[in-house]
Amino acid sequence: MTQEPTNSTGASVTVTTAPTGPLGAYVVSVDGVDAGRVDFLDPPGRTDERIVFHTEVDEQFAGRGLAGLLLREVLADISCRNLILVPVCPLFGRHLKKHGDEYRAGGGLFRLPTPADFAVVARASRTGS
């Protein structure tokens, strides 16, 4: 996935996907500099789900709308791949609480996270897989 939108300053912004096994990230770059990321996990034994568990934007890029841009790009990518989104990340959870019906109406699928989802994220984060 590579998108080239612009942010609120008009700078060139690229969003790419960097999977590294079951763990991966959507990375946003501004004028070629990595500015933030959304970390995800494709759970073992599941080919139909993607757990989104962490979002961050570097402080020097704050206020440019990059978190919202990342959120939209990630939602679009997950929907396009026909995956079920599991929002462990609070940013995604809040967004889907408010706009979940719209996401579903646009073809996106999601389910609320369970304690087992948090456990698989914790385990994968410790081991890197």
Secondary structure, 3 states (H helix, E strand, C coil): CEECCECCCCCEEEEEEEEECCEEEEEEEECCEEEEEEEEECCCCCCCEEEEEEEEECHHHCCCCHHHHHHHHHHHHHHHCCCEEEECCHHHHHHHHHHHHHHHHCCCEECCCCHHHHHHHHHHHHHCC
